[in-house]
Amino acid sequence: LFQPVATIAAASLPFIFSSRKYKRAITPLDPDEYDRALTKIAETPIVRYRYTWEGNTGPPHIGPILELAPPEITDDGETVNLLDYSGLQHAATKGLARRVARVEQALDAIAAAA
């Protein structure tokens, strides 16, 4: 039974180094990047699937097909970098929060004018 090393390694990691002390060249995203992240996530198809080496037992997986996903979530074109995927989703959530805030402001303005 074949399982890629990356799958085994990712599944066995109990943590991912995320402290500032392990990072360099730290650059915050600007707010417009949150909006672009939301667009990228919204445009990425999500599918149910089974890996070619798996049987038909248990529930299928759910996620993106890498060739249809934003390039930010892969390092090698074959595997998903889960930390970057999570970061893109987090940025998209901030983009969604910005969009909701703009809608709320518009609704408040309409209510105030009425």
N, C-alpha and C positions, 0 to 999 in steps of 0.2 A: 504494500500500500504506500503510495507516494504522497508525501506532504512537503511542500517547499520549506526550506530552512527559515525563511522570513516569517512564515506563519507560526512555526514552532517558537521562534525567538520572541516574536511579539506577544504571543499568548503566555509566555513564561515570565515576562517582565512584570515584577510587582509594582514598579514605579517608573516614572520618566523624569529625568532631571529637568526642573523648570525654574529653579532659583536663579535670581539675577547673577549670583556668583559663578554660575556655569555658562553664562551667556556673554556675548560681545556684540558690538555693532548694533545695539538696541535702538530701534527707531519706532516711535509710536505711529500708529495709523492715523491719518487725518480723517475727519468725519465723513468726507465724501467716499473714502475707501470702504466704510461700513456699507454705504448704499450700493457700491459696486459688488461687494461680497454678497449682499442679499440677492442681487440680480443673478450672480453666478450660481448660488445655491438653488434659487428658484428655477433656473434653466437646466439644472442637472437632473436627468432622468434617474429615478430610483426604481429598481427592479427586484424581483425575487429570483433566486437562482440556487443552483447546486454547483459545487466545484466538480471538475471532471473526474477527480479521484474519489469522490464520495459516492456512497450508495444512496438509496431512496428512503432511508429511515430518518426519522426526526424531521423537524420543520426546516424548510428552506431558509437560506440566508436572505437578508435584505440589504441593499446598498447600491452604490453607483457602479457603472461599468467605466473603468478608468479611461478608456478612449473617448468617452463622452463627458468626462468630468473636467473641472478646471485644472490647469497644469500645476497649480500651487500645491496640490495634494499628493504629488508623486515625486520621488527622487530619481526613479529609474525607468519610468514608463510602464512598469509591470505591477508594482505593488503600491498600495496606498500608505502614505505616511500619516498615521492616525493622529499624531500631535498636530500636524499642519491642517488636517481635515477638521479637527476639533477647533483649531484657531479660526479657520475660515467660517465655520458654523457660528462661533462666538461673535465674530465680526458681523456676520449676517444678522444675528439677533440684535446687535446694537443698531444696525441699519433699520431693522423692523421697528425698534423702539423709537428711532428718529422719525420714521414715517408716521407712526401712531401719534406722536407728539404734534406733528404738523397738522394732522387731521383734527386732533383735539383742539388745537389753537384756532383752526378755521371754524369749527363748530361753535367754540366759545365766542368768536367774533360775530357769527351769524346770530347767536342767541342774544348777544349784547345789543345788536342793531335792531332786534325785534321789539 
